[in-house]
């Protein structure tokens, strides 16, 4: 799923998206795969994976990730990637990484991620011919023309590589519309379920 991250992890892990279902909401969120976008343009990725085999070693995994970061930053000297957390939690491992931009996230993970205004997405050639559903009570739908009329609002276009489970996406402002396979669960939070293609979130 993640090109650079998985080069070494694939030798150590059997990958699958795992969400730890617990009664406490905060604990549950901490144990979910997630992607957070921030107003300064940075992106935080949280990956939770199985880590139950005796031969798995979190120190080796940490070193492997740091090595892949170094390799990538030699290719892109302007990139800034920080491994914030790599810890074993019982039979799972939690990896938290911070990227200075969506472009760097895309390059490191070989996954398309766009975060910016709708006008910027259009200028970069993204196909905005889509139907989105509003998050208000009426759940109104909009198409390409209405979307282009919201040019100063923001959009997340995420290449969906989830094989199973849910990806939590945290935005820095109110979510207004979502595409297929995406549902808003709170004002600034949406869940992406297993689907093919791209997942879309429009927010203020």
Secondary structure, 3 states (H helix, E strand, C coil): CCHHHHHHHHHHCCCCCCCCCCCCHHHHHHCCCEEEECCCCCEEEEEEEECCCCCCCHHHHHHHHHHHHHHHHHHCCCCCEEEEEEEEECCEEEEEEEECCHHHHHHHHCCCEEEEEHHHHHHCCCCCCCCEEECCCCCCEECHHHHHCCCCCEEEEEECCCCCCEEEEECCCCEEEECCCEEEEECCEEEEECCCCEEEEEEC
